[in-house]
Amino acid sequence: MRAVVIARPGGPEVLEVREVADPVPGPDDLLVRVRAAGVNRADILQRMGGYPQPGPRGPHEIPGLEFAGEVLEAGWRVEGFRPGDRVMGLLAGEGYAELVSVNARHCVLVPPSLSWEEAGGTPETAITALDALLQCGLAPGERVLIHAVGSGVGTHALQIAKMMGASLVLGTAGSDEKLARARELGLDVGINYRTESFPDVVREATEGRGVDVILDVVGASYLDENLRSLSPKGRMIVVGLLGGSKAELDLGMLLRGRLQVRGTTLRARPLEEKAAAVRAFERMVLPHLASGRIRTVVDRVFPLEQVADAHRYMEANANFGKIVLRL
């Protein structure tokens, strides 16, 4: 099969399309012919040598955390799937390939209303967003701030927060164009972080109360401002570290506000935990994707041979929504 191989740590130019051995599925696995694979920030970190794939992997390092395609084979212990089914799912890696072997419990059936590209760009970011909001205990009527609201995680989190009953959703982005597009998805208050102070906008929009939940992909550089934006008993969850991993924490602010700060990751979780996250997504979000109430926004689609261009495009922060590889 053809697959994208990381020849060595480095820039987009180290990504090479090569012929590699086909994966061999186990009794709990599906062998899937991949039609589309989402591109994620984790893939860029892996390419640069900073985020290796957990667990066993083949002789070649192949990035890719999500996919959509057709089932070719189902292991003898698999229930609920059969050859010919359209599926999408999560991987620890190796998604940029014509074939993947994946545990069936990390997959769901693709609704007929979704294209291959939409399905291929859904699992990693939609499940990350839902899981993060559930960990924060988002309740109907609460106020939410989503950083990088134009990203794959951000566009999904915005719509899922609305679906869960959030009364006010605020979001940050680096351009007015991205914020305008996010408003079409339901964003209530947009904040251009290049020209505005998000804690000031949060305080004004919430009449000084702050937000109940923050979903943060930035990390260290936003820590102090995030804490100042939270309401009493507010909860913040960090799902990315674009702004660094080390920061000084004002514990007094944490104590006075009775605040909660937590972190999460999806890729390295044990099989059972990841399967539980997939089932929650299947139950709470998939029906809304099928009906169109929640959308996977696909910004650009690149053929597999242009994977380096896809990475360059993501690194330029030009996208609104998902970048997807077509096979």
N, C-alpha and C positions, 0 to 999 in steps of 0.2 A: 504494500500500500504506500501511498504518498503521505508524508507528514512533514510538519515544520520542525526542524531540529535547531536547537541552540548550539551553534558550533563552538562557541567559547563565550564567556561573559563579555558584555560590551553593548554597543549601540544597535540600532535596528538592522545594520548591515550584517550582523552575525547570524541572523535568521535565514536558514537555508531549507528549501524544499527538497527532500531526499526520498528515495525508496527505502523503506524499513520493513522489518518483519511484521506480519499481521498479529494482533493481540490474540491470546488464547483465553476464552472465557471459562469461568468455573461454573459449578452447579447452581450458584445463586446469582449468576450474571446474565446480562443481555449482551449479545454482539450486535452492534448498531452500525449501519451505513450512515455516516454523518453527512448532513446536507447543509448545516450552518453551525458556526461556533462563535460565541461572543468573545470580544476582546475586553480584558479588564486590567486595572492598574496592577494587580498582582502579577500578571503576565510580564509587564515591563520590569518589575522588581526581580522576578525570576530570571529574565533575560540578562539583567545586569549582575547577577550572582548574589543578590541579597535576599532571596526568598525561595530557597530550594523546596522542591516537591517533597512532602512528607511520605513516609512509608516506602514500600518497594516500588521500583520503577525499572524500566528496561534499560538496555545499553545506551539508548539515546535520550537526551533530555528534551522532552516535547512539552511546550506550554499548553494551557487551555483548561479552563475550569467549568465550562458549560457547553452544551451541544444540543442539537435537535437532529433527528434522523429516523430511519426506518429499521425496525428490528429484523435482523437476519436469522438469529438463533436465540433461543431461550434455554437456560440451564434447566436440568431436570427437577430442581427444587423450586423453580420460579412459578409463581401463581399470578394471574391477572394480566399477563402479557403473552403475545404470540407473534410469530413471524408476520411481517407486513404492517404491524402497528406503528403509528407515528408517535414518537416519544421525545421527551426532552428531560434533561437531568443534570446532576452535579457530578463533577470529577475532582480528584485531588490534583490532576494534571493530565496531559496527553490528549487534550481535546482538539488541537489543531491537526487533525488527521482524518483520513478517509474512513477509518474504522476505529471504534472504541469498544472496550469491554468495561462494563459498568455494573455495579451491584443494582439489581432490579429495584431495591427499596429506595434508591436515590433517584428514581425516575417517576414521571407521571405521563399520562396520555396527553397528546397535544390536541386542544380543541380544534374542530374543523375551521373555525373562523380565523385562526392564526396562520400566517405564512411561515415558511421555514425560517426566514430571517428573523421574524418577530419571536418565534419560539426559541431559536438559538441564542437570542439575546436576553432571555427572560430569567432562567433559574438562579444564577449566581446573585444578581443584584436584587431581584424581587424577594428571594428567600432571605437574603441578608437584611433587607429593609424590614420585612415583616418580623423576623426574629428579633431584631434590635428593638422595635417598638413594643413587642410583647415582653421582652426582658425589662423594659422601663415601666411596664404596667400601664400603658396609655389607656385612659378611660374616656368615655364620651364626655364632651364638654371641656376637655383640657386643651391647652395651647401648646403648640409645637414649633420649634425652630429647626429647620433642616439646612445644614451647610452644603454647598455645592449642589444646589437644588436642580441644576441642569445636567448633572451626571446621571449615569445609569441607576445608581443607588438612589440618588436624589429624586429623579422623576418617578420611580416606583414608590419611594417612601412618601412623597407628597400625596399620591393618590390613595395609598393604603391608609395613611393617617386620616384622610377624609372619610374613607370607607369605615374606619373604626370609630368615627364620631367626633373627631377633633373639631372644636369650635372655631379655632383660628390657627392657620398654618402660615408661618413666615419662612422665607428662604433667602439664602445669600447666593450670589453669582457674580461673575466678573464683568458682565455686560448687561446693558438695558435690554438688548435683544433676547438674551436667554431668559431674563425675568419676564418679559412680555409673553414668551412662549410658555413659561411655567404657569402664568396666570390662566392660559387656556386650559390647563390641566386642573385648575382649582386653587392655585396659590392665592392667598388673601393679601399678603404684604410682601413685596419684593425689596431686597436690600442689595444695592450694588456696593460690594465691599471695597471697591477702588475709590469710591467717592463719598461713602457714608460710614459712620460708626454704627456697627450693628447693635451694640448694647443700647445706644441712644434711641435707635428706631424701635427696638423691642420695648423699651420702657414707655415710649410714647404710644405705641400701638396697643399696649396692654394696660394703659393708665397707671403705670408705675408698678404693676404687680409682677411682671416678668413672665416667662414661659414655664410650663410644668415639665416639659421634656425637650431635650436637645439631642439631635442625632448629628454627630460630628465626624467628618472624615479628615479633618485638618490636623488635630492633635496639639502638640506643644504650644505653638504660636498663638492659639486661640484660647488656651486654658483659662487665663484670668478673665478675659472678656466673657467667656461662656459662663463662668461662675457668677459674674455680675449680672448676667441676663436671666438667671433662674429665679423662679418664685420660691418662697419658703416651702421646704420639702420637695424641691425640684429634683429631677433626675437627668443625668447626662450619660450618654453612652458613646464611646469612641470606637469607630469602625475603620478608621484609616489614620495614617500618620504623614500626610503630605507636608505638614508644617513642622515635622520633627517629632522625636520621641521623648525628649527630656525637657522638663519645665519645672519652675519653682511653684510650689503649691501653698497658698495661704490657708492654713488649716483653720484659722479663726473664722474666715468666711464660710468654710465648710460647716463648722460647728454652729455658728450663729444662724445659718439658714437651714440647718438640718438637711443638708444636701447629700445626694448620692452620686458618685462618679464610678462608672464601671467601663470595662473594655470587653470586646468580643471579637471573635474570628470564626469563620465557618470552615475554612479549608482543612484544618488539622484536627477537627473534632472526631471522636470515635464514631464508628459506623452507626451505632444505635442512636446517638444524639443527632447526627446528620439526618438519619432516616426520620426521626421525630420532627425535625424542622421541615423536611419535605412534605410530610403528612399534614402539618399545620398549614403549609402553603396550599396544598391540594384542597383542603377543606375550606379555608377562609378567602383565598385569593383567586384560585383557578376558575371558579364559577363566574367571577366578575371579569376576568380576562376573556372568557368565552362569550359573555354578553356584550363586551365592549365598554363596560363601565370603567374598567381599568385598562390602560393601554401600555404596551411596550413600545416606546418611542425609538425607532431606528433612525439614526442620523445618516450614516453612510454604510454601504456594503462594499467590501473589497473581495476580489477573487483570492484564493489561497496563495497564488503566486505573487501577489502584491502585499503580503503580510508585513513587510518592512514599512511600506507606506502607511498601512493601518496603524502601526505603532507610532510612527512619526506624527500622524494626525492626532492620536490621543495625547502624545506628549506636548503638542501645541495647544491643548485645552480648547480646541476649536469646536468640539462636538457638543450637541444638545441631545442627550439620550445615548443610545447604544451604538457602538461600532461593531460590525459583524463581518466575519469571513464567510464567503460562500464557497462550497465545495461542489 
